[in-house]
Amino acid sequence: EVVELPHYIPGIATATLSTGATIISGAAYNGIAQDMVDMETFSVMRACMVAGVPLIALRGISDGKAELTGLHDWHEYLHIVDEKLAEAVDLLEKALESGALNV
């Protein structure tokens, strides 16, 4: 199922997520049409829908198409993910303050 999210932060690129209860890495990425894979966003989205709360999903994904060989594969890019997520939160705050994002 494809679920469109109605809220976007100006200045941040959007992406599609494949979400489920399986870790996808390496060659398994070839079977996924979406830009990224994660395991949590869908359940958070469903909880927000039930509670009537808007959702902005900011995902910092540190793994990818390479086969996972150990915990270090998740840690390698965390400093970049942290920096980019901090920038995204700043843009979210500005969008809320300016009214560019009505939630």
C-alpha positions, -999 to 999 in steps of 0.1 A, spaced: 0 0 0 12 35 -8 3 61 18 8 98 9 18 120 37 2 155 36 29 175 54 63 184 40 91 206 52 101 233 26 137 228 17 139 191 25 138 165 -2 111 139 1 117 102 -2 96 70 -4 99 44 23 94 7 23 85 -3 58 81 -36 74 94 -61 100 124 -72 80 160 -58 78 167 -52 41 203 -49 30 226 -59 2 210 -76 -28 175 -75 -12 175 -37 -19 171 -46 -56 136 -58 -50 125 -26 -33 111 2 -55 112 28 -27 142 51 -20 147 39 16 138 11 39 129 14 76 111 -6 102 95 21 124 78 48 104 46 29 95 38 20 131 43 56 142 22 69 113 -6 45 122 -5 57 159 -7 93 147 -36 85 124 -55 69 153 -48 98 176 -55 124 150 -20 139 153 -1 151 122 31 134 113 64 147 98 87 117 95 124 126 96 144 94 90 182 92 95 191 59 78 226 48 83 226 15 64 219 8 28 225 -14 -2 258 -28 10 255 -61 29 257 -57 66 288 -72 81 285 -60 117 274 -32 141 300 -9 127 280 -7 94 253 12 113 277 35 131 299 45 101 277 74 90 260 84 122 278 117 125 265 127 91 230 115 99 230 135 132 241 166 114 215 163 87 187 156 112 197 186 132 194 208 101 160 192 93 147 200 128 159 236 124 140 239 91 109 223 107 110 249 134 113 277 109 84 263 88 62 260 118 70 295 130 65 311 96 32 292 88 48 275 58 38 242 74 2 241 87 -4 211 109 
